[in-house]
């Protein structure tokens, strides 16, 4: 009625004229009333259609308001991404930037922490993690890469110390740097709050530490103590919160 013809309405809605006519037929059938009389001049609105028009416009206004309010709600809730403070995940910025360019209405917030945030409790929406496997069936995990880990020392440390030739549970001859959340019964442990703390300790010759082999690409002053031991495979996974 507002556009004056089904052809004009189809152009306004971005659909074809046949679809407009079919939707009118469906509406007439659902309401059990005749909304338009077909004449030689086209389709003329009936008295029923004229009487229902204000109510239809009120529904349209409410629907548009509903959509706008929902959009504001989406804008106020950014997607929370967490990962370890680790250069292994250095490409995440480029990936998120590309996604945001394609979806300008989506916002992100990042939390880099050595603590594993609880996705099930809603502490984050998406987490980038390296682990042998994701065992919690309440999470949805997708493998995006695979790496291994082994122990590293600085070249200066290796020049003055005999590095271990294989992985052992003790390795008491060396200060072993580990992140706070890594369990260990060793007596020679030096605890580190963040991955960067641990990396800097190794680079400055303070001892050895386990790190993913991808660290070699950006740190030529590191040397492997030994090849990755059996069972050192790590999956790089973003397990999202299923409710996100």
C-alpha positions as CSV (number, residue, x, y, z in Angstrom):
1,X,0.0,0.0,0.0
2,X,2.8,2.4,0.8
3,X,4.7,1.8,-2.4
4,X,1.5,1.7,-4.6
5,X,2.2,-1.5,-6.5
6,X,3.8,-5.0,-6.0
7,X,6.5,-4.0,-8.5
8,X,7.5,-0.9,-6.5
9,X,7.3,-2.9,-3.2
10,X,9.6,-5.6,-4.7
11,X,12.2,-3.1,-5.6
12,X,12.0,-1.5,-2.1
13,X,12.3,-4.9,-0.4
14,X,15.0,-6.2,-2.7
15,X,12.9,-9.3,-3.8
16,X,11.1,-10.2,-6.9
17,X,7.5,-9.2,-7.7
18,X,6.3,-12.8,-7.6
19,X,7.5,-13.2,-4.0
20,X,5.6,-10.1,-2.9
21,X,2.4,-11.4,-4.5
22,X,2.9,-14.8,-2.8
23,X,3.5,-13.2,0.6
24,X,0.2,-11.2,0.2
25,X,-1.6,-14.4,-0.6
26,X,-0.2,-16.1,2.5
27,X,-1.1,-13.2,4.7
28,X,-4.7,-13.1,3.3
29,X,-5.0,-16.9,4.0
30,X,-3.7,-16.5,7.5
31,X,-6.0,-13.6,8.3
32,X,-8.9,-15.1,6.3
33,X,-9.6,-11.7,4.8
34,X,-9.2,-10.1,1.3
35,X,-6.6,-7.4,1.5
36,X,-6.5,-6.4,-2.2
37,X,-9.0,-6.5,-5.1
38,X,-7.5,-7.3,-8.4
39,X,-8.7,-4.8,-11.0
40,X,-7.7,-3.7,-14.5
41,X,-5.7,-0.9,-12.8
42,X,-3.8,-3.4,-10.6
43,X,-4.3,-4.3,-7.0
44,X,-6.5,-2.0,-4.9
45,X,-6.5,-2.2,-1.1
46,X,-9.8,-3.2,0.5
47,X,-11.5,-1.6,3.5
48,X,-10.0,-4.4,5.6
49,X,-6.5,-3.5,4.4
50,X,-7.0,0.2,5.1
51,X,-8.3,-0.6,8.6
52,X,-5.4,-2.9,9.4
53,X,-2.7,-0.6,8.0
54,X,-2.1,1.4,11.3
55,X,-1.7,-1.9,13.2
56,X,0.7,-3.2,10.6
57,X,2.8,0.0,10.8
58,X,2.8,-0.3,14.6
59,X,4.1,-3.9,14.3
60,X,6.8,-2.6,11.9
61,X,7.9,0.1,14.3
62,X,8.1,-2.4,17.1
63,X,10.1,-4.8,15.1
64,X,12.6,-2.2,14.0
65,X,12.9,-1.0,17.6
66,X,13.4,-4.6,18.7
67,X,16.2,-5.1,16.1
68,X,17.9,-1.8,17.1
69,X,17.9,-2.7,20.8
70,X,19.3,-6.1,20.0
71,X,22.0,-4.5,18.0
72,X,22.9,-2.3,20.9
73,X,23.1,-5.4,23.1
74,X,25.5,-7.0,20.7
75,X,27.6,-3.9,20.6
76,X,27.9,-3.9,24.4
77,X,29.2,-7.5,24.7
78,X,32.6,-7.9,23.1
79,X,34.0,-11.4,22.4
80,X,36.6,-12.1,25.2
81,X,39.7,-14.0,23.9
82,X,42.3,-15.3,26.3
83,X,45.7,-16.9,25.8
84,X,49.0,-17.2,27.5
85,X,51.3,-14.3,27.3
86,X,53.3,-16.1,24.7
87,X,54.7,-15.1,21.3
88,X,53.5,-18.4,19.9
89,X,50.1,-16.7,19.6
90,X,51.6,-13.5,18.0
91,X,49.6,-13.9,14.8
92,X,46.2,-13.7,16.7
93,X,46.1,-9.9,16.2
94,X,46.3,-10.2,12.4
95,X,43.6,-13.0,12.4
96,X,41.2,-10.9,14.6
97,X,41.8,-7.8,12.6
98,X,40.9,-9.6,9.4
99,X,37.7,-10.9,11.0
100,X,36.8,-7.5,12.4
101,X,37.2,-5.9,9.0
102,X,34.7,-8.4,7.5
103,X,32.3,-8.0,10.6
104,X,32.6,-4.4,11.7
105,X,29.9,-4.8,14.3
106,X,31.9,-7.3,16.3
107,X,34.2,-6.1,19.1
108,X,36.9,-8.0,20.9
109,X,38.6,-7.9,24.3
110,X,41.9,-9.7,25.1
111,X,43.1,-11.2,28.4
112,X,46.7,-12.5,28.3
113,X,47.3,-14.5,31.4
114,X,49.3,-17.6,32.5
115,X,46.2,-18.6,34.4
116,X,43.7,-20.8,32.4
117,X,40.5,-18.9,32.5
118,X,37.4,-21.1,33.0
119,X,35.4,-21.0,29.8
120,X,32.5,-23.0,31.3
121,X,32.1,-20.4,34.0
122,X,32.0,-17.7,31.4
123,X,35.4,-16.1,32.3
124,X,36.2,-16.0,28.6
125,X,34.5,-16.9,25.3
126,X,37.5,-18.2,23.3
127,X,40.8,-19.5,24.6
128,X,44.0,-20.2,22.6
129,X,45.8,-23.1,24.3
130,X,48.6,-25.5,23.7
131,X,47.9,-28.9,25.2
132,X,48.3,-32.6,24.3
133,X,44.5,-32.8,24.1
134,X,41.3,-31.1,25.3
135,X,39.6,-33.5,27.6
136,X,36.6,-31.5,28.8
137,X,33.6,-32.6,26.7
138,X,31.8,-29.3,27.7
139,X,34.1,-27.4,25.4
140,X,34.2,-27.3,21.6
141,X,37.8,-27.5,20.4
142,X,39.3,-26.9,16.9
143,X,42.9,-27.7,16.1
144,X,44.6,-24.8,14.3
145,X,48.1,-26.1,14.5
146,X,50.5,-28.5,16.1
147,X,53.9,-28.1,17.7
148,X,56.2,-29.8,20.2
149,X,58.2,-28.8,23.2
150,X,61.6,-29.4,24.5
151,X,64.1,-27.8,26.9
152,X,66.2,-24.7,25.8
153,X,69.2,-22.9,27.1
154,X,71.0,-19.8,25.9
155,X,74.1,-20.2,23.8
156,X,76.2,-18.5,26.5
157,X,74.8,-21.0,29.1
158,X,75.5,-24.0,26.8
159,X,79.1,-22.8,26.3
160,X,79.8,-23.2,30.0
161,X,77.5,-26.0,31.1
162,X,77.0,-29.6,30.0
163,X,73.4,-29.6,28.8
164,X,71.2,-32.7,29.5
165,X,71.1,-35.1,26.6
166,X,67.6,-36.3,27.2
167,X,64.5,-35.5,29.2
168,X,64.7,-36.6,32.8
169,X,62.4,-35.9,35.7
170,X,65.2,-34.6,37.9
171,X,67.9,-32.7,35.8
172,X,69.2,-31.5,39.2
173,X,72.4,-30.2,37.7
174,X,70.6,-27.2,36.2
175,X,68.2,-24.5,37.4
176,X,64.9,-25.4,35.7
177,X,62.6,-22.4,35.1
178,X,58.8,-23.3,35.1
179,X,55.6,-21.3,35.0
180,X,53.8,-21.1,38.3
181,X,50.9,-23.3,37.2
182,X,53.2,-26.2,36.0
183,X,53.3,-28.9,38.7
184,X,56.7,-30.3,39.5
185,X,58.4,-32.2,42.4
186,X,61.9,-31.0,41.5
187,X,64.0,-29.2,44.1
188,X,65.8,-27.0,41.6
189,X,62.7,-25.2,40.3
190,X,62.7,-21.5,39.7
191,X,59.1,-20.3,39.3
192,X,58.2,-17.7,36.7
193,X,55.0,-15.6,36.7
194,X,54.8,-15.3,32.9
195,X,56.2,-16.9,29.8
196,X,58.2,-13.8,29.0
197,X,59.7,-13.9,32.5
198,X,60.8,-17.5,31.8
199,X,62.1,-16.7,28.3
200,X,64.2,-13.8,29.7
201,X,65.6,-15.9,32.4
202,X,66.8,-18.4,29.9
203,X,68.1,-15.8,27.4
204,X,70.2,-14.2,30.2
205,X,71.8,-17.6,31.1
206,X,70.0,-18.3,34.3
207,X,69.2,-21.9,33.5
208,X,67.0,-24.0,31.2
209,X,63.3,-24.2,30.6
210,X,60.7,-26.1,28.5
211,X,59.3,-24.1,25.6
212,X,57.5,-24.9,22.3
213,X,59.9,-25.4,19.4
214,X,58.3,-22.4,17.6
215,X,60.3,-20.2,19.9
216,X,63.4,-20.9,17.8
217,X,62.2,-18.8,14.8
218,X,62.4,-15.6,16.8
219,X,65.2,-16.3,19.3
220,X,68.4,-17.4,17.5
221,X,70.3,-17.2,20.8
222,X,68.4,-20.3,22.1
223,X,69.7,-23.8,21.7
224,X,67.9,-27.1,22.2
225,X,69.1,-29.2,25.1
226,X,67.7,-32.3,23.3
227,X,65.2,-33.2,20.6
228,X,61.5,-33.1,21.6
229,X,60.9,-36.1,23.8
230,X,58.2,-38.7,23.1
231,X,54.8,-37.4,24.0
232,X,55.7,-33.8,23.6
233,X,53.2,-33.1,20.8
234,X,51.1,-30.0,21.6
235,X,47.8,-29.1,19.8
236,X,47.2,-25.4,19.3
237,X,43.4,-25.1,19.9
238,X,40.9,-22.4,20.4
239,X,38.2,-24.1,22.5
240,X,35.2,-21.8,22.6
241,X,32.6,-21.6,25.3
242,X,29.7,-23.6,23.8
243,X,27.2,-20.9,24.9
244,X,29.1,-18.1,23.1
